[in-house]
Amino acid sequence: MVRPRSDLFMQHFLASCQGQDIPIKHLYVEYRHWIERSEPFPDVATELKTLAAQGAYFKRIVAPVVGDPVCELATFLETFDIRTSYPLLLALMGAGVPETEWTKISSIIESYLLRRAVCNFTTKNYNKIFLQLTRQLREKGYSADNLRAALLSQIGESAGWPDDAAFREAWVHKSLYTTLSSPKLVHIYVRLNQTYMSSKSEPVVFAAAPSIEHILPQTWQDHWPLPDGSRGMSMIELFSAEPDDPRAIASRAREAALQTLGNMTILSTGLNSAQSNSGWENKRPQLMAHSLLPINQQLANKDVWDEAAIFMRGEALFERALKIWPRALI
């Protein structure tokens, strides 16, 4: 069932005020009980003024406008489908957090959530985590330092903020194409691309959402020989291959590298299948011709694209990721 936006607003508003999960089916009862039990407003005029202000805050979250301090975080939360954070955002906006502090808070929340997504940690406890954060910040103060301290105190895959070692392991070695959706991957590469740009660079505006391109293609066997020059095995061939077969070992190593962040990029205009699957000597000039993005121009001097090159690029991109999504002091 698709709920009206007004219902969603009231659910998140009540959760923000009470610091607890609110069943959307019982909004009227929950709101009436809250008013009768807590008497949060001295009069009806104050109640209506508060609801109007919070409604305007909610609109800034669900319909972000470029230039609004909330825009980047709200866009990220929508891309990563994390709406359980809305009660915390409403509380922060209602507290009148200054723009400089909001920028730090946005960076902390995105780092926490993106690192967890890259590490493929569960999202099932996010409603409890963000409601707990809302209660803690209401008590201790709405500041970036208090938010960071609260998140750093979380532990385990259910709630922890992955450290640099765990983040690197997943970033460099995990097959993230299979765990992150295309919009999430696009967000990551757009942010990475920005790190290659200077203050003198022209802003990049995409007419349509970029697409994810595998540099070493997913169908690689025909034009991308293994390091020893032999033809790689298909997944069907690998299924029946002997475990110690050198071609099978090399083919599995390539398949493992194929879906990592070091082997992907974004293109505003996708390559056709023939260009995408062609050998590196033909694909590299096609990539350069199709994209002026700085993240792709870095590939121009790569004479060889293999597992070693993928690993090195993954490490290089990770160093940039640490600056975009830090866990230490910002």
SULLIN-V359071 format. One record per residue. PHI is phi as a letter, one per 40 degrees, with the letter a starting at -180 (none if undefined). OMEGA is omega in whole degrees, 0 to 359 (NA if undefined). D_LAST is the distance of its C-alpha to the last C-alpha in Angstrom with 1 decimal. Layout:
[[PHI	OMEGA	D_LAST] [PHI	OMEGA	D_LAST]]
This chain:
[[none	178	41.3] [c	182	39.2] [c	174	38.1] [c	180	38.1] [c	179	34.8] [c	177	36.0] [c	180	36.3] [c	178	32.8] [c	182	31.5] [c	178	33.6] [c	181	32.5] [c	178	28.7] [c	179	29.5] [c	178	31.5] [c	179	29.0] [c	182	26.3] [c	186	28.8] [c	180	30.2] [g	179	27.3] [a	182	29.7] [c	182	30.9] [b	177	33.6] [c	184	36.3] [c	180	36.8] [c	186	40.5] [b	185	40.8] [c	183	38.9] [c	181	41.9] [c	181	42.7] [c	180	39.1] [c	180	38.6] [c	179	42.0] [c	179	41.4] [c	180	38.1] [c	182	39.8] [c	185	42.7] [c	188	40.9] [b	183	38.0] [f	185	39.4] [c	183	35.9] [b	180	37.6] [c	180	40.2] [a	183	42.0] [c	181	42.2] [c	178	41.0] [c	178	37.7] [c	181	37.5] [c	178	38.1] [c	179	35.6] [c	180	32.9] [c	179	33.8] [c	180	33.9] [c	180	30.4] [c	176	29.0] [c	178	30.9] [c	176	29.4] [c	181	25.9] [c	178	27.0] [c	178	28.4] [c	180	25.1] [c	187	23.7] [c	177	26.7] [b	187	27.6] [c	180	24.4] [b	180	25.0] [d	183	23.2] [h	175	21.6] [c	179	20.9] [d	181	17.3] [c	193	18.2] [d	186	19.7] [c	180	17.1] [c	180	16.2] [c	179	19.9] [c	177	21.0] [c	182	18.9] [c	177	20.3] [c	180	23.7] [c	182	23.5] [c	173	22.4] [f	181	25.0] [b	182	22.9] [c	178	24.6] [c	177	24.4] [c	186	21.1] [d	178	23.0] [d	178	24.0] [c	180	20.4] [c	178	19.8] [c	179	23.1] [c	179	22.2] [c	181	19.0] [c	178	21.0] [c	179	23.8] [c	179	21.8] [g	179	21.1] [d	180	17.3] [c	186	16.5] [c	181	15.2] [c	178	12.1] [c	180	11.2] [c	178	12.6] [c	179	10.4] [c	180	7.3] [c	179	9.9] [c	180	11.2] [c	180	8.4] [c	182	8.4] [c	180	12.2] [c	178	12.6] [c	180	10.8] [d	185	12.9] [c	181	16.0] [c	178	16.0] [c	179	15.6] [c	179	18.4] [c	179	20.4] [c	179	20.2] [c	178	21.3] [g	176	24.0] [c	185	23.3] [c	176	25.3] [b	191	24.6] [c	181	27.5] [b	186	25.7] [c	179	23.2] [c	179	25.4] [c	182	25.5] [c	184	21.8] [c	174	20.9] [c	176	23.8] [c	177	22.7] [c	179	19.3] [c	179	21.2] [c	182	23.4] [c	182	20.8] [c	176	18.7] [c	181	22.1] [c	188	23.0] [c	181	19.9] [h	183	18.5] [c	180	16.5] [b	178	13.0] [c	181	9.5] [c	179	9.7] [c	178	13.1] [c	180	12.4] [c	181	9.9] [c	180	12.5] [c	181	15.3] [c	178	14.1] [c	180	13.6] [c	178	17.1] [c	182	18.6] [b	174	20.6] [g	181	22.8] [c	181	23.2] [c	185	24.1] [a	188	20.8] [c	176	18.4] [c	186	15.0] [d	178	16.0] [c	185	14.6] [c	182	14.4] [c	179	18.1] [c	178	19.3] [c	181	17.2] [c	182	18.7] [d	180	22.2] [c	183	22.3] [c	187	20.8] [c	192	23.3] [b	186	26.3] [c	178	26.6] [c	188	28.8] [c	176	26.3] [c	182	28.8] [c	182	30.8] [b	180	28.1] [b	179	26.0] [c	180	27.9] [d	178	28.3] [d	178	26.2] [c	178	23.2] [c	178	23.7] [d	178	24.1] [d	181	20.8] [c	184	19.1] [c	175	21.2] [c	178	20.8] [c	177	17.0] [c	180	17.7] [d	180	20.4] [c	182	18.2] [c	178	16.4] [c	186	19.9] [b	178	20.5] [b	179	20.4] [c	180	20.7] [c	181	24.4] [c	175	24.6] [c	179	26.5] [c	180	24.7] [c	178	25.7] [b	181	27.4] [c	177	29.0] [c	175	32.4] [a	181	32.1] [d	177	29.6] [c	178	29.3] [b	178	30.8] [c	178	29.7] [b	171	31.8] [c	179	32.4] [c	165	32.8] [c	190	35.1] [c	179	37.1] [c	173	37.8] [b	191	41.4] [b	192	41.4] [c	186	44.6] [c	188	46.9] [b	183	45.0] [b	182	42.5] [c	176	44.5] [c	182	43.1] [d	180	42.3] [c	179	46.0] [g	181	47.2] [c	179	48.5] [c	180	47.9] [c	180	45.3] [c	173	46.3] [c	180	45.8] [c	178	44.5] [c	179	48.1] [c	180	49.1] [c	182	46.3] [c	183	47.5] [b	182	50.8] [c	174	49.8] [c	183	50.3] [d	183	47.1] [c	177	47.9] [c	182	48.8] [d	179	46.9] [c	179	46.5] [c	180	45.2] [c	181	42.6] [c	180	41.5] [c	178	41.6] [c	178	39.4] [c	179	36.8] [c	179	36.7] [c	179	36.5] [c	180	33.6] [c	189	31.7] [d	188	32.9] [c	179	30.5] [c	182	27.3] [c	179	24.4] [c	184	25.6] [b	181	28.9] [b	175	27.9] [a	178	27.0] [b	175	27.6] [b	176	30.7] [c	175	31.6] [b	186	35.2] [c	173	36.1] [c	173	38.4] [c	188	41.7] [c	180	42.6] [c	178	44.7] [c	183	42.0] [c	184	39.3] [c	182	41.5] [c	181	43.0] [c	185	42.4] [c	181	39.5] [c	177	41.8] [c	183	42.5] [c	182	39.3] [d	179	37.1] [c	177	39.0] [c	177	38.9] [c	181	35.1] [c	181	34.9] [c	183	37.5] [c	188	35.9] [a	173	32.4] [b	179	30.8] [c	181	27.2] [d	181	25.3] [c	179	24.3] [c	179	28.0] [c	176	29.2] [c	182	27.5] [c	186	30.3] [c	184	33.1] [c	179	33.4] [c	181	33.5] [c	180	37.2] [b	174	36.9] [b	182	35.0] [a	183	35.3] [d	180	33.6] [c	179	32.2] [c	178	30.9] [c	179	29.2] [c	181	27.5] [c	179	26.4] [c	177	25.0] [d	178	23.2] [c	181	21.5] [c	178	20.6] [c	180	19.2] [c	178	17.2] [c	176	15.4] [c	179	14.4] [c	179	13.5] [c	180	11.0] [c	179	9.1] [c	185	9.9] [b	182	9.4] [c	174	6.9] [b	179	7.9] [c	181	6.3] [c	181	3.8] [c	NA	0.0]]
